[in-house]
Amino acid sequence: MSLQNFSYHDTIGIASFLGRGFMNPIDLRFDSTGVLFVLSRSNASNKNVRVSAQTLDSEFLYEFANWGTDPGQTTMPTALAFDSRDRLYVSDEHMNNISVFDREGNFIERWGEFGSGPGQFNRPSGLAVDSDDNVLVMDHLNSRIQKMTPDGRYISSFGSDGGGPGEFNFAWGISVDSVGDIWVADWRNDRIQRFTSDGEFVSMFGSSGTADGRFDRPSGVHVDHRGQIYVADWRNDRVQVFDNRGAHAETLFGDATLSKWCQEFIAVNPEQAGWRENAGLFEEEKRFWRPSAIETNSDGLVLIADACRHRVQIYSQLNEPALT
C-alpha cells in the first residue's frame, strides 16, 4: 500500500487479559509525560476490563480501573480523557458514571448517575476535556453532550435525537480542537459534526458508504494540533484522514508487523509460530479490524486502537499538511 503523508512505524500489543497487552482496546491517551494509557474493553463476561499504562517502547508499567462496582473499579468502560493536571477521566456506560484517577492510577472520585436530567447519563461514551479543564461527556442514549466541571457539577448541554444538523443518533466519539471547537463521531448517522465551544452547530461532513469520505458507523474522531481530522471508520475497518474543511486526504487500512511482545511470545512458544505460518493470513493480519480511536502526539506519531486485533498500530506523519 502506498501512503503519501504517513509511514507505518510499529505496533504495540498482544492479546492479554492481564498485565502487558490488551483485550479489545477501544480508547487510548497520552499523559503529559508521554506515557500511553490504553483502555481495554474486553468482554464484560470475562471481567477483564482495565486501563494499562506503558511506554512507546513497549515497557508495561501498571494497570488499574479493573472490573467491579466499587469506587476505583469499572464494569463497561468506554473512553479516556486527561485534563491539564494529568487527572484521567474514565466513562462507564453500565454504571452511568465517570471515574477520576491520577496518572499513577490512584482513584480520586467518581460522579454521575442514571437518568436524563442535568448531570445524569444514559450510557456515557466519548470523553474530551476543553482548555478550561471542563469535561465533555457524550451522553450516548440521551443524544446530547454535557459539559461538566472536573468535580462533576453540571454546566450546560446541547444536542437532541435525530438526523438533522446538531442532532445525534447513537453518537460515540468526541474531540476538542486547538480553538475549542467540538467534533463528534455521529455513529448511526454516519457523519462527523462540528460545534463551537458553546454547542452551536458549525458544519458536518460524511454519509453512509464505503467510498472516500463516507462512513459505516464511525466510532472515534480526533483532531491533532495541526488541525487534521482522523476518523475511526469502524465497520469499514479503516481510518480516514481529512483536512480541517472536511476534505478527504488519506485512508489508512493497517500495516501491522509483529509487536515486540508478540515476538517475545513466539520465541518461547514455537508451536504458535507454526500455527501462524500454516494459516498464512499474513496480509489479513496486517489490516485493521474494527479500529475504534485515534491519538496523536507532537512528534507526528498517530496511534490507532485496533480493537479486535488487540493492539495499537502506530504511524508517522511525513509531511506538514497544507491546511487553511
Secondary structure, DSSP 4 states (H G I P E B T S, - for coil): ---SSEEEEEEE--B-SSSSSBSSEEEEEE-TTS-EEEEE---GGGT--EEEEE-TT--EEEEE--BSSSTT-BSSEEEEEE-TT-PEEEEETTTTEEEEE-TT--EEEEE--BSSSTT-BSSEEEEEE-TT-PEEEEEGGGTEEEEE-TTS-EEEEE-EESSSTTEESS---EEE-TTS-EEEEETTTTEEEEE-TT--EEEEE--BSSSTT-BSSEEEEEE-TTS-EEEEEGGGTEEEEE-TTS-EEEEE-------HHHHHHHHH-HHHHHHHHHH--HHHHHS-SSEEEEEE-TTSEEEEEEGGGTEEEEEEE-S-----
